[in-house]
Amino acid sequence: MPELVAPTPRLYSSWLSAQEEWGPDAHMDGAGLGADDDVTTARGFADWTGKLRARADRTAPVEQGLVHATHWWIAEGDTYLGAIDLRHYLSAFLLDAGGHIGYGVRPSARGRGLAGWALGEVLHEARLLGMDRVLLTCDPGNGASARTIERGGGVLEDVRETLVGPKRRYWITL
C-alpha cells in the first residue's frame, strides 16, 4: 500500500534506481531537485532531503528563487515510487509555468493511479493550509498528466507559451 512520506535518506538506494529509470538529464517533476544539489553521495543526499523538509517551515527563509513548499515522496515500504510537492504560494515563474503542485512517478510504477491518489491527498493538505484554489500545469503532449489533473477536478484555463515552453494550465477549486 503506498503512502506519502517526508523525503528521507532511508530511501537513498531506491531513489537512485528511480533516477536511473528517468535518465541522467531528465527533470523529475515534484522532486525539488536543483542543479546544485549533490545526490551522488549518501551525505549529499541526506543534506538534500533535509533541505526539502525545511522548505515547509514558513517561519524560515527559503533559498533565492524558491517558495515555501511541502515535499512528499510516494513510497511503498522501502521503495521510492515518485514525488509530489505543494508550493504554498506562487512566484511569478510558478504562476506562469509551474503551479502550486508538481508530481512525478517513476517509469516502472506508472499506470497504477499513484499520481491521482497522491494528488487527492495533497489537495486535502492545500485545504488545511487555507488555499481556496490551486494551479497545476503540464506539457500539452502529456495526456496522462492532463487526465490526472482533470480527474482531480482541474478545469483548463488555457494552453500558453511560458518561460519553459508551452503549458496546459488548470485550476482546481478546493
C-alpha positions in Angstrom: 0.0 0.0 0.0 1.6 3.3 -1.0 1.9 6.2 1.4 3.2 9.8 1.3 6.4 10.2 3.4 8.7 13.1 4.1 11.9 12.9 2.0 14.3 10.7 3.9 17.8 9.4 3.4 16.4 5.9 4.2 15.2 5.6 0.6 18.6 6.6 -1.0 19.3 3.5 -3.0 15.7 3.2 -4.2 15.7 6.9 -5.2 18.9 6.4 -7.2 17.3 3.4 -9.0 14.3 5.7 -9.9 16.7 8.4 -11.2 18.3 5.8 -13.4 14.9 4.9 -14.9 14.3 8.6 -15.7 17.7 9.0 -17.2 20.6 11.3 -16.1 19.3 14.5 -17.6 15.5 14.1 -17.0 13.6 16.5 -14.9 11.9 14.6 -12.0 8.7 16.7 -11.5 7.8 17.3 -7.9 11.2 16.1 -6.6 12.6 19.6 -5.7 15.9 18.6 -7.2 18.1 21.6 -8.1 21.1 21.7 -10.4 23.4 22.3 -7.5 22.1 19.5 -5.2 24.5 16.7 -4.6 22.6 13.4 -4.7 25.5 11.3 -5.8 26.8 10.7 -2.2 24.9 9.5 0.8 26.0 12.6 2.7 24.8 15.0 -0.1 21.6 13.1 -0.4 20.9 13.4 3.4 21.6 17.1 3.2 19.3 17.5 0.2 16.4 15.6 1.9 16.9 17.9 4.9 16.6 21.0 2.7 13.4 19.6 1.2 11.8 19.0 4.7 12.9 22.5 5.8 11.2 24.3 2.9 7.8 23.6 4.6 8.7 25.8 7.6 7.1 29.2 6.8 9.0 30.9 9.6 12.4 30.2 8.0 13.6 31.9 4.8 13.9 29.8 1.6 16.7 29.9 -1.0 16.7 32.6 -3.6 14.1 31.9 -6.4 12.2 29.3 -4.3 9.0 29.4 -2.3 7.9 27.6 0.8 6.8 24.1 -0.2 5.9 20.8 1.4 7.5 17.8 -0.3 6.4 14.2 -0.1 7.6 11.0 -1.6 5.3 8.3 -2.8 6.7 5.2 -1.2 5.8 1.6 -0.7 7.9 0.1 2.1 11.5 0.9 1.1 10.6 1.6 -2.5 10.6 5.1 -3.8 7.7 5.4 -6.4 7.7 9.1 -7.0 7.3 12.6 -5.5 4.7 15.3 -5.2 5.1 18.8 -3.8 2.8 21.6 -2.7 4.1 25.1 -3.1 2.5 27.3 -0.5 2.2 30.3 -2.8 3.2 31.3 -6.3 6.1 33.3 -7.6 5.8 34.9 -11.0 7.5 31.9 -12.5 5.2 29.4 -10.8 2.2 31.4 -11.8 3.4 31.4 -15.4 4.7 27.8 -15.8 4.8 25.7 -12.6 1.8 25.9 -10.5 1.2 25.0 -6.8 1.6 21.3 -7.3 4.1 19.2 -9.2 4.4 15.4 -9.3 6.2 12.7 -11.0 6.0 8.9 -10.8 9.0 6.7 -11.7 8.5 5.0 -15.1 8.2 1.4 -13.6 5.4 2.5 -11.3 3.2 4.3 -13.8 -0.2 3.2 -14.7 -1.2 2.3 -11.1 -3.1 5.5 -10.3 -0.4 6.7 -7.9 -0.3 10.3 -9.3 -4.1 10.7 -8.9 -4.1 9.2 -5.4 -1.2 11.4 -4.3 -2.9 14.5 -5.9 -6.1 13.8 -3.9 -4.0 13.6 -0.6 -2.2 16.8 -1.4 -5.4 18.7 -2.3 -6.5 17.9 1.3 -3.2 19.4 2.6 -3.8 22.5 0.5 -7.2 23.0 2.1 -5.6 22.7 5.6 -3.1 25.5 4.6 -6.1 27.7 3.8 -5.8 27.6 0.0 -9.1 28.1 -1.9 -7.7 27.0 -5.3 -4.5 25.6 -6.8 -2.8 25.8 -10.2 -1.4 22.8 -11.9 0.4 22.7 -15.2 1.6 20.0 -17.6 3.1 19.8 -21.1 0.5 19.7 -23.9 1.7 16.3 -25.0 1.4 14.7 -21.6 -2.0 13.2 -21.8 -1.6 11.1 -18.7 -0.9 14.1 -16.5 -3.8 16.1 -18.1 -6.1 13.2 -17.3 -4.8 13.0 -13.7 -5.4 16.7 -13.2 -8.9 16.6 -14.8 -9.9 13.6 -12.7 -8.7 15.6 -9.7 -11.1 18.5 -10.5 -8.8 20.5 -12.8 -10.5 23.0 -15.1 -8.4 24.0 -18.1 -7.8 27.8 -18.1 -5.7 27.8 -21.3 -2.7 26.5 -23.1 0.0 29.1 -23.3 3.6 29.7 -24.2 5.7 30.1 -20.9 9.3 30.7 -20.0 9.8 26.9 -20.3 7.7 26.2 -23.3 4.0 25.6 -23.9 1.9 24.5 -20.8 -1.7 23.4 -20.2 -2.8 25.4 -17.1 -5.5 24.0 -14.8 -7.2 25.4 -11.7 -8.7 23.2 -9.0 -11.1 24.9 -6.7 -10.9 23.5 -3.2 
